[in-house]
Amino acid sequence: MLANDLAFAGAVRQAELIASGEVSARELVTLYLDRINRLDPRLNAFRIVYAERALADACLVDRRRAAGGELPPLLGVPIAVKDCIDVAGDVTACGSTAHGPPARFDSEVVSRLRSAGAIPIGKTNVPELCVFPFTESVAFGITRNPWDLSRTPGGSSGGSAVAVAAGLSSLALGSDAGGSIRIPAAYCGLFGLKPQRDRISLGPADERSRGLGAYGPLTRTVRDAALLLDVTAASPGCMGSFTAAARRASGKLRIGISTKLPPGLLMPLDADYRGALDDAATLVRGLGHSVESVDPPYRAAVLRFAMRYLRGVSDDAAAMAHPERLEPRTRAVARAGALVGERCAVKASAAARRDADRINAIFERVDVLLTPPVAALPPSADKWAGRGAVSTVVGASRFSPWTMVWNHLGNPAACMPMGATADGLPLAIQLVGRPHDEETLFSLAAQIELERPWAQRRPALAAS
């Protein structure tokens, strides 16, 4: 296999090659380190690369394979970790110089990935405190989209998305409190999943962003994401159920389609994204599924999301070791969050159950809801550089009105590629499942992927 093909082969295939001895873990890690050295100066996906540690881990993997016996499912597969998640021995910078000392222990999700054989290859860039849907910070610079270096990859898991899209890592771990996995997946041509709340442990933290946050995968294929969820899921379900779902036919599904905006959010849907949604509707009808228009009764759910989110930023800012080092824009958002007040934030969180009962009633009519993930093509990478808090928050939030409410409710939601613009920029759709039903999302997404494969599309920058 050519080196470039191996870099883009995906985690499932790479694990098979390592298990069979056709490729060594050291060869795979070395390949990615070479690509990072060559390409990342233009992309800025990584804050730090664990070159020596990853090579040492790879040598241990190769010895383990040579010794025989049962092998874990991600043996030798390099993974990029978003820089809001603890990796032992490294600081968790969260896009800032306000961080404290290095983490003493891996977060639980990283520990589970190591147990599955994966090799952390580095920490990926985020906006400060993961606040914004783009990836740029004073501390670590601007991260750029590999499909068009003048554009943002989205955020806040932008570095993780770029690492996978540019062939700098097999897969990546992201986090999502309002669209932070799904937005970069849309902009970078990847499959990205925000799992059901609490599906993956956030340990050592009890929660993120006042209960809005979730960890999840950014991958080249649906099966890669299903495997990552299988090895990291803390509750509930049996091992292998998500991978099995991605391999089986979904059966005839009732699919709802909606472009309705939650109250207070005004952003016209770009013609390219409307075309992608229409294309998806035509495709799933052709696959035998029924499609109908269904508009969720959002009402005040997004307002309550905003209260929780802003208060969460205030909490995160106060918890930093050196909050005085935060950027002025971040401090301003944190001050706005403090104005929400503890009582209001608690009431907004408590109201999520009532909002969920009302909005999730649509799943009595449909099995999956289909929406746009974003409203427009990715803006310029430096669009909000140096701007104030109000213009940044108001402007940036307009690009992703359909992602936020599902963090408030907790439902699983996935973003997947659906064609491209005439200039080659990826387009995408969002699939939302009923509570605790990632399996249906995986089955449907895998069926769509089979009809419209995207994994071999590569940005020109990274294709050689």
C-alpha positions as CSV (number, residue, x, y, z in Angstrom):
1,M,0.0,0.0,0.0
2,L,1.3,3.5,-0.9
3,A,2.1,5.7,2.1
4,N,-0.5,8.2,1.2
5,D,-3.2,5.6,0.9
6,L,-2.2,4.1,4.3
7,A,-2.5,7.6,5.9
8,F,-6.1,7.9,4.7
9,A,-7.0,4.2,5.1
10,G,-9.0,4.8,8.4
11,A,-8.7,3.3,11.8
12,V,-10.5,0.0,11.2
13,R,-8.4,-0.9,8.2
14,Q,-5.1,0.2,9.8
15,A,-5.8,-1.9,12.9
16,E,-6.4,-4.9,10.6
17,L,-3.1,-4.3,8.8
18,I,-1.2,-4.0,12.1
19,A,-2.8,-7.1,13.5
20,S,-1.9,-9.1,10.4
21,G,1.7,-7.9,10.4
22,E,1.4,-6.2,7.0
23,V,2.2,-2.8,8.6
24,S,4.0,-2.2,11.9
25,A,2.7,0.4,14.4
26,R,6.1,2.1,14.2
27,E,5.7,2.5,10.4
28,L,2.3,4.0,10.8
29,V,3.3,6.4,13.6
30,T,6.4,7.4,11.6
31,L,4.3,8.1,8.5
32,Y,2.0,10.4,10.5
33,L,4.9,12.2,12.2
34,D,6.5,12.8,8.8
35,R,3.2,14.2,7.4
36,I,2.7,16.4,10.5
37,N,6.2,17.8,10.1
38,R,5.6,18.5,6.4
39,L,2.0,19.8,6.4
40,D,1.1,21.1,9.9
41,P,3.1,24.3,9.7
42,R,0.5,25.5,7.1
43,L,-2.5,24.0,9.0
44,N,-1.7,24.4,12.7
45,A,-3.8,21.4,13.7
46,F,-1.6,20.4,16.7
47,R,-0.6,22.4,19.8
48,I,1.9,19.6,20.6
49,V,3.1,16.4,19.0
50,Y,4.1,13.4,21.1
51,A,6.8,12.2,18.7
52,E,9.1,10.3,21.1
53,R,6.2,9.0,23.3
54,A,4.2,7.8,20.3
55,L,7.2,6.0,18.8
56,A,8.0,4.3,22.1
57,D,4.3,3.3,22.4
58,A,4.5,1.9,18.8
59,C,7.5,-0.2,19.7
60,L,5.6,-1.7,22.6
61,V,2.6,-2.4,20.3
62,D,4.8,-4.2,17.8
63,R,6.3,-6.4,20.6
64,R,2.8,-7.2,21.8
65,R,1.6,-8.2,18.3
66,A,4.7,-10.4,17.8
67,A,4.1,-12.2,21.1
68,G,0.7,-13.4,19.8
69,G,-2.6,-13.7,21.7
70,E,-5.8,-11.7,21.6
71,L,-5.2,-8.2,20.3
72,P,-7.3,-5.1,21.2
73,P,-9.4,-3.5,18.4
74,L,-7.4,-0.3,17.9
75,L,-3.9,-1.8,18.3
76,G,-1.3,0.6,17.1
77,V,-3.8,3.2,15.7
78,P,-2.6,6.8,16.2
79,I,-5.3,9.2,17.6
80,A,-5.3,13.0,18.0
81,V,-6.7,14.3,21.3
82,K,-8.5,17.7,21.6
83,D,-6.7,20.0,24.0
84,C,-9.4,20.2,26.6
85,I,-9.0,16.5,27.5
86,D,-6.3,15.3,29.9
87,V,-3.3,13.3,28.7
88,A,-0.9,12.4,31.5
89,G,2.3,14.4,31.6
90,D,1.0,17.3,29.4
91,V,-0.8,20.4,30.3
92,T,-4.5,20.7,29.2
93,A,-4.1,24.2,27.7
94,C,-7.7,24.7,26.4
95,G,-6.2,27.2,23.8
96,S,-4.8,29.4,26.5
97,T,-1.8,30.3,28.6
98,A,-4.0,30.4,31.7
99,H,-3.7,26.7,32.2
100,G,-2.1,25.0,35.3
101,P,0.5,22.2,35.6
102,P,0.6,19.0,33.6
103,A,-2.1,16.5,34.2
104,R,-1.1,13.6,36.5
105,F,-3.4,11.1,34.9
106,D,-5.2,10.4,31.6
107,S,-8.8,11.3,31.4
108,E,-11.0,8.3,31.5
109,V,-11.7,8.4,27.7
110,V,-8.0,8.5,26.9
111,S,-7.4,5.6,29.3
112,R,-10.1,3.6,27.5
113,L,-8.5,4.4,24.1
114,R,-5.1,3.3,25.4
115,S,-6.6,0.1,26.7
116,A,-8.0,-0.5,23.2
117,G,-4.5,-0.2,21.8
118,A,-4.7,3.4,20.4
119,I,-1.6,5.6,20.5
120,P,-2.1,9.3,21.4
121,I,0.0,11.2,18.8
122,G,-0.6,14.8,20.0
123,K,-3.0,17.4,21.3
124,T,-5.0,19.5,18.9
125,N,-5.7,23.2,18.8
126,V,-8.9,24.8,20.1
127,P,-10.2,28.4,20.6
128,E,-9.6,29.7,24.1
129,L,-11.7,27.6,26.5
130,C,-13.4,26.0,23.5
131,V,-15.8,28.9,23.5
132,F,-16.2,29.6,19.7
133,P,-17.2,27.7,16.5
134,F,-13.8,28.5,14.9
135,T,-10.3,27.6,15.9
136,E,-8.1,30.6,16.7
137,S,-6.3,31.9,19.8
138,V,-3.8,34.4,20.8
139,A,-1.7,31.7,22.5
140,F,-1.5,29.2,19.6
141,G,-2.6,31.0,16.4
142,I,-5.1,30.3,13.6
143,T,-5.9,26.8,12.5
144,R,-6.8,26.5,8.8
145,N,-9.1,24.3,6.8
146,P,-7.1,21.8,4.6
147,W,-9.7,22.2,1.8
148,D,-9.1,25.9,1.6
149,L,-6.3,27.5,3.7
150,S,-8.1,30.8,3.7
151,R,-11.1,29.4,5.6
152,T,-11.7,28.2,9.1
153,P,-12.2,24.5,9.8
154,G,-14.8,25.5,12.4
155,G,-14.6,24.8,16.1
156,S,-14.1,24.2,18.8
157,S,-12.7,20.8,17.7
158,G,-11.1,22.4,14.7
159,G,-7.6,21.0,15.2
160,S,-9.0,17.5,15.6
161,A,-11.0,17.8,12.4
162,V,-8.0,19.1,10.5
163,A,-5.7,16.3,11.7
164,V,-8.0,13.7,10.3
165,A,-9.0,15.5,7.1
166,A,-5.4,16.2,6.2
167,G,-4.2,12.7,6.9
168,L,-2.2,13.6,10.0
169,S,-3.9,11.1,12.3
170,S,-6.1,8.0,11.9
171,L,-9.0,9.5,13.9
172,A,-9.5,12.2,16.5
173,L,-11.3,12.8,19.8
174,G,-13.3,16.0,20.1
175,S,-15.8,17.5,22.4
176,D,-19.2,19.1,21.7
177,A,-21.2,21.5,23.9
178,G,-23.1,23.3,21.1
179,G,-21.9,21.9,17.8
180,S,-18.1,21.7,18.4
181,I,-17.7,18.3,16.8
182,R,-20.4,18.6,14.1
183,I,-19.4,22.0,12.8
184,P,-15.8,21.0,12.1
185,A,-17.0,17.7,10.6
186,A,-19.2,19.6,8.2
187,Y,-16.5,22.0,7.2
188,C,-13.7,19.4,6.8
189,G,-15.6,16.6,5.1
190,L,-15.7,14.1,8.0
191,F,-18.1,12.0,10.0
192,G,-18.6,13.5,13.4
193,L,-20.8,12.3,16.3
194,K,-22.0,14.0,19.4
195,P,-23.1,10.9,21.3
196,Q,-25.9,10.7,23.8
197,R,-25.1,12.7,26.9
198,D,-23.0,10.6,29.4
199,R,-22.4,7.9,26.8
200,I,-18.7,8.6,27.1
201,S,-17.4,9.5,30.6
202,L,-16.1,13.0,31.0
203,G,-14.0,11.9,34.0
204,P,-12.2,13.3,35.9
205,A,-14.9,16.0,35.4
206,D,-18.5,15.3,36.4
207,E,-19.8,17.4,33.6
208,R,-18.8,20.0,30.9
209,S,-20.6,23.3,30.2
210,R,-23.4,22.8,32.7
211,G,-24.2,19.4,31.3
212,L,-24.1,20.4,27.6
213,G,-20.8,18.8,26.8
214,A,-20.0,15.4,25.3
215,Y,-16.9,13.7,24.0
216,G,-17.1,12.0,20.6
217,P,-15.2,10.9,17.4
218,L,-14.1,12.7,14.2
219,T,-13.4,10.1,11.6
220,R,-13.1,9.3,7.9
221,T,-15.7,6.6,8.0
222,V,-18.8,5.6,9.9
223,R,-17.3,2.3,11.0
224,D,-14.3,4.1,12.5
225,A,-16.6,6.3,14.6
226,A,-18.7,3.3,15.7
227,L,-15.5,1.5,16.8
228,L,-14.3,4.5,18.8
229,L,-17.6,4.7,20.5
230,D,-17.6,1.0,21.3
231,V,-14.3,1.2,23.0
232,T,-15.0,4.4,25.0
233,A,-18.7,4.1,25.9
234,A,-19.3,4.1,29.6
235,S,-23.1,3.4,29.5
236,P,-25.2,1.6,28.5
237,G,-25.1,-1.2,25.8
238,C,-22.9,-4.2,25.1
239,M,-19.5,-4.1,23.6
240,G,-19.5,-4.1,19.8
241,S,-23.1,-2.9,19.5
242,F,-22.3,0.3,17.6
243,T,-19.9,-1.4,15.2
244,A,-22.6,-4.1,14.6
245,A,-25.1,-1.3,13.9
246,A,-22.8,0.3,11.3
247,R,-22.7,-3.1,9.5
248,R,-26.4,-4.0,9.4
249,A,-29.2,-2.7,7.3
250,S,-31.3,-0.1,9.0
251,G,-34.7,-1.4,7.7
252,K,-37.2,1.1,6.5
253,L,-37.1,4.3,8.5
254,R,-39.3,7.3,8.9
255,I,-37.1,10.4,8.3
256,G,-38.2,13.9,9.2
257,I,-36.6,16.8,7.4
258,S,-36.5,20.4,8.8
259,T,-34.8,23.7,8.1
260,K,-36.8,25.5,10.8
261,L,-34.7,27.9,12.9
262,P,-35.2,28.1,16.6
263,P,-36.7,31.4,17.8
264,G,-34.3,34.3,17.9
265,L,-31.8,32.9,15.4
266,L,-31.8,34.5,12.0
267,M,-29.5,33.0,9.3
268,P,-30.6,32.3,5.8
269,L,-29.7,28.8,4.6
270,D,-27.0,28.9,1.9
271,A,-28.1,27.5,-1.5
272,D,-25.3,24.9,-1.4
273,Y,-26.5,23.5,1.9
274,R,-30.1,23.6,0.9
275,G,-29.1,21.6,-2.1
276,A,-27.2,19.1,0.0
277,L,-30.3,18.6,2.2
278,D,-32.5,18.1,-0.8
279,D,-30.0,15.7,-2.3
280,A,-30.0,13.7,1.0
281,A,-33.8,13.6,1.0
282,T,-33.9,12.3,-2.5
283,L,-31.2,9.7,-1.7
284,V,-32.9,8.2,1.4
285,R,-36.3,8.1,-0.4
286,G,-34.5,6.1,-3.1
287,L,-33.2,3.7,-0.4
288,G,-36.8,3.0,0.6
289,H,-37.2,5.3,3.6
290,S,-40.2,7.6,4.0
291,V,-39.5,11.4,4.2
292,E,-41.8,14.0,5.7
293,S,-41.4,17.6,6.9
294,V,-41.3,17.8,10.6
295,D,-40.5,21.1,12.5
296,P,-39.5,20.6,16.1
297,P,-41.3,22.9,18.6
298,Y,-38.1,24.6,19.8
299,R,-39.8,27.5,21.7
300,A,-37.4,28.8,24.4
301,A,-35.0,25.8,24.3
302,V,-32.2,27.7,22.6
303,L,-32.5,30.5,25.1
304,R,-32.1,28.1,27.9
305,F,-29.1,26.5,26.1
306,A,-27.5,30.0,25.9
307,M,-27.9,30.5,29.6
308,R,-26.3,27.2,30.4
309,Y,-23.5,27.7,27.9
310,L,-22.6,31.2,29.1
311,R,-22.6,30.2,32.7
312,G,-20.4,27.2,31.8
313,V,-17.9,29.6,30.2
314,S,-17.9,31.6,33.4
315,D,-17.3,28.4,35.4
316,D,-14.4,27.3,33.1
317,A,-12.8,30.8,33.3
318,A,-12.9,30.8,37.1
319,A,-11.4,27.3,37.2
320,M,-8.3,28.2,35.2
321,A,-5.1,28.4,37.2
322,H,-4.3,31.9,35.9
323,P,-7.6,33.5,34.8
324,E,-5.8,36.9,34.5
325,R,-4.0,35.5,31.5
326,L,-7.2,34.9,29.5
327,E,-7.8,36.9,26.4
328,P,-10.0,40.1,26.8
329,R,-12.7,38.6,24.6
330,T,-12.9,35.4,26.6
331,R,-13.0,37.3,29.9
332,A,-15.9,39.4,28.5
333,V,-17.9,36.2,27.6
334,A,-17.1,34.9,31.1
335,R,-18.4,38.1,32.7
336,A,-21.6,37.8,30.6
337,G,-21.9,34.2,31.9
338,A,-21.6,35.3,35.5
339,L,-24.5,37.7,35.0
340,V,-26.7,34.6,34.2
341,G,-26.5,33.7,37.9
342,E,-26.3,30.3,39.5
343,R,-30.1,30.1,40.1
344,C,-30.9,30.9,36.5
345,A,-28.4,28.4,35.2
346,V,-29.8,25.7,37.5
347,K,-33.4,26.5,36.4
348,A,-32.3,26.3,32.7
349,S,-30.8,22.9,33.2
350,A,-33.8,21.6,35.1
351,A,-36.1,22.9,32.2
352,A,-34.2,20.6,29.8
353,R,-36.3,17.6,30.8
354,R,-39.5,19.5,29.9
355,D,-38.0,20.7,26.7
356,A,-37.0,17.2,25.8
357,D,-40.4,15.8,26.5
358,R,-41.9,18.4,24.1
359,I,-39.4,18.4,21.3
360,N,-38.7,14.6,21.3
361,A,-42.4,14.0,20.7
362,I,-41.4,14.3,17.0
363,F,-39.8,10.9,17.3
364,E,-43.2,9.4,17.7
365,R,-43.7,10.3,14.0
366,V,-40.1,9.8,12.7
367,D,-37.1,7.7,13.6
368,V,-34.4,10.2,12.5
369,L,-34.5,14.0,12.0
370,L,-32.5,15.4,9.1
371,T,-31.4,19.1,9.2
372,P,-28.5,21.2,7.9
373,P,-25.5,21.2,10.4
374,V,-24.5,24.7,9.4
375,A,-26.1,27.6,7.5
376,A,-23.3,28.6,5.3
377,L,-19.9,27.7,3.9
378,P,-16.9,28.2,6.3
379,P,-15.9,31.8,6.7
380,S,-12.4,33.1,6.5
381,A,-10.0,31.7,9.0
382,D,-9.3,35.1,10.6
383,K,-12.8,36.5,10.3
384,W,-13.1,37.1,14.1
385,A,-9.5,37.7,14.9
386,G,-9.2,40.7,17.3
387,R,-12.9,41.3,17.4
388,G,-14.9,41.9,20.6
389,A,-17.0,39.4,22.5
390,V,-20.4,40.6,21.4
391,S,-19.7,40.8,17.7
392,T,-17.9,37.4,17.8
393,V,-20.6,35.5,19.8
394,V,-23.5,37.0,17.8
395,G,-21.7,36.6,14.4
396,A,-20.3,33.1,15.0
397,S,-23.4,31.6,16.5
398,R,-25.4,32.5,13.3
399,F,-23.4,29.8,11.4
400,S,-24.8,26.8,13.4
401,P,-28.4,27.3,14.5
402,W,-29.4,23.7,14.2
403,T,-26.8,22.1,16.5
404,M,-27.3,23.7,19.9
405,V,-30.6,22.5,21.0
406,W,-29.5,18.8,20.9
407,N,-26.8,19.6,23.5
408,H,-29.5,21.1,25.7
409,L,-31.7,18.0,25.3
410,G,-28.8,15.4,25.2
411,N,-29.9,13.5,22.1
412,P,-27.2,11.9,19.8
413,A,-26.6,13.9,16.6
414,A,-24.2,13.2,13.8
415,C,-22.8,15.2,10.9
416,M,-21.8,13.5,7.7
417,P,-20.6,14.6,4.2
418,M,-23.1,15.1,1.5
419,G,-21.4,16.2,-1.7
420,A,-19.3,19.2,-2.4
421,T,-19.5,22.7,-3.9
422,A,-18.3,23.4,-7.4
423,D,-15.0,24.6,-5.8
424,G,-14.6,21.3,-4.0
425,L,-15.6,22.5,-0.4
426,P,-17.3,19.7,1.5
427,L,-21.1,19.9,2.2
428,A,-22.9,18.0,4.9
429,I,-26.1,17.1,6.7
430,Q,-27.0,16.5,10.3
431,L,-28.8,13.4,11.5
432,V,-30.5,13.6,14.9
433,G,-31.6,10.5,16.8
434,R,-34.1,9.8,19.5
435,P,-32.5,9.6,23.0
436,H,-30.0,6.8,23.4
437,D,-30.3,5.7,19.8
438,E,-26.9,6.1,18.2
439,E,-27.4,2.7,16.6
440,T,-30.0,3.9,14.2
441,L,-27.8,6.9,13.3
442,F,-24.9,4.5,12.5
443,S,-27.0,2.2,10.4
444,L,-28.5,5.0,8.4
445,A,-25.2,6.8,8.0
446,A,-23.5,3.7,6.9
447,Q,-26.2,3.1,4.3
448,I,-25.8,6.6,2.9
449,E,-22.0,6.3,3.0
450,L,-22.3,3.1,0.8
451,E,-24.3,5.0,-1.8
452,R,-22.2,8.2,-1.6
453,P,-18.7,7.3,-0.4
454,W,-16.5,10.2,0.7
455,A,-13.6,8.7,2.5
456,Q,-11.2,8.7,-0.4
457,R,-11.8,12.4,-1.2
458,R,-8.6,14.2,-0.1
459,P,-7.7,17.9,0.1
460,A,-5.1,18.7,-2.6
461,L,-2.7,20.0,0.1
462,A,-2.7,16.6,1.7
463,A,-3.1,14.3,-1.3
464,S,0.6,13.5,-1.8
